[in-house]
Amino acid sequence: MSELQFHATTICAVKKDGKTVIAGDGQVTMGESVIFKSNAKKVKRIYGGKVVVGFAGSVADAFSLSEKFEKMLQKFSGNLMRAAVELTGLWRSDRQRKLEAMLIAADKDTLLIVSGTGDVIEPEGNVCAIGSGGNYALAAARALYDIDGLDAESIARKAMKIAGDLCVFTNGNLTVEEV
């Protein structure tokens, strides 16, 4: 008998004109065909509201990765890059189980993707996306980025709408946070 798995989400981040927005949908899917929950919150503020994270992947692993990242952020006084590098260093030294999850983290200066397998990526072009609809959201955000009059939030929302229209594991119930 296969293990019951909850997964799938889309998180998109856009950094533009001194603002960074992270948007995430609310869908939690059980297996491949059942929408288990439609209003989950997968984007949140941490470290006194100075950092925003959005997470995707296996639910338990995504929560675990988010909690471990928040502890490292506390340990390193809010230094986002240092917290991410030190966290992923745990996996590099094989002291931690690999997690089937990723998160996007942002503060006022830095935007990062952190994986549960030990990678830290500074995205190119001030946009990034993760999760089941991540490639759709990333392509849309890149296409929208240079359009005059669109700010970071507008781009993230439109990119998430496009991802939701294309990915069955992504819905339109968004949580959006700006830093």
Buried (B, 14 or more C-beta within 10 A) or exposed (E): EEEEBBBBBBBBBBBBEEBBBBBBBBBBBBEEEEBBBEEBEBBBBBBEEBBBBBBBBBBEBBBBBBEBBBEBBEEBEBBBBBBBBBBBBBBEEEEBEEBBBBBBBBBEEBBBBBBBBBEBBEBEEBBBBBBBBBBBBBBBBBBBBEEEEBBBBBBBBBBBBBBBEBBBBBBBBBBBBBB
